[in-house]
Amino acid sequence: MQSAAPQLRHLLKLLDDENPVVREAVRGKLTSMRRELPEELLALGEPLDEEQERLLSELLAPGCREELEETWLSWRWLSSPEAQL
């Protein structure tokens, strides 16, 4: 699998862009790579500063909340009590 590091560097530079169109595009790209994001951020070798962390959390929060709600509600339809746990 190819690293998303080059694209991620550009996206991180756009985190504080105030243009709503740019913010939505950045949110979409980061949300699509959300599962790989921790590893990709580590691979960059450049830790995020506090402001970048805050902005990234803000952008990803709606998607994370939606995924949590879907996962939480789906446990009831799992096949066994063990799976539900």
N, C-alpha and C positions, 0 to 999 in steps of 0.2 A: 504494500500500500504506500502510495506517495505521500510525503509529508505536506501538510497544509501550511507550513511555516511561512513561506513567502506571502501567501494570501492573508494569513493571520496577522502578520506585521502591518500590512496596509489597513486591515480592519481595526486594529488597535489604535492606529493613528487617527481613525475617523470616529472613535468612541464619543468624543466631545463635540462633534459637529452638531450645530443647532438646526440645520435644515431637516425638516420632518421626512422628506423623501430619502435623504441619505441615512438618517437614523433608522428608518424602516428597512432599508436595504441591508444595513449592517446587522440589524436585529435578525433578519431572515437568514443571512449567511451564518451568523454565529449560532443561531438556534439549530440550524441544520447540522452543524459540527459539534453540537453540545456534548455528545457522549465522548468524543475524542479530545475535547478542549483541554482537560487537565494535563493529559500527556503532551499535547501539542504546545501548551504554554511552558511546560518544563523543558521541552526540546528546544525552545527558543533560547534558553539560557539567560534570559533577561526577566527578572521578576517584575511583576506589575507594581506600580506605585499605588498608594491608597486611593487616589482619584480614579485610576483605571479600574481598580477592583470594584469600587462603588458603581461606576458607570456600567461595567460589565454585569454586575449583579442586577442592576436596574433593568438592563436590556433583556436579560435572560429570565427574570422573575415570572413574567406571564406564561411563558412556555413551560417552565418548571412546575408552576402551580397547576397548569392544565394537565400535564403528564401525571402529577401526583394524584389529582382528582380521578383521572381515568384509571390509574392503577389501584387506587384505594377502592373504588366502586366495583372493580372487576373481581376482587377476591371472593365475593359471594358466589360466583359461578364456577369456581374451581372445583375439581372432581372429588376431593376428599378433605376431611378436616386437617390432615397433615399438610396438604398443599396450601390450604387456607392459612395455616400458621406461617 
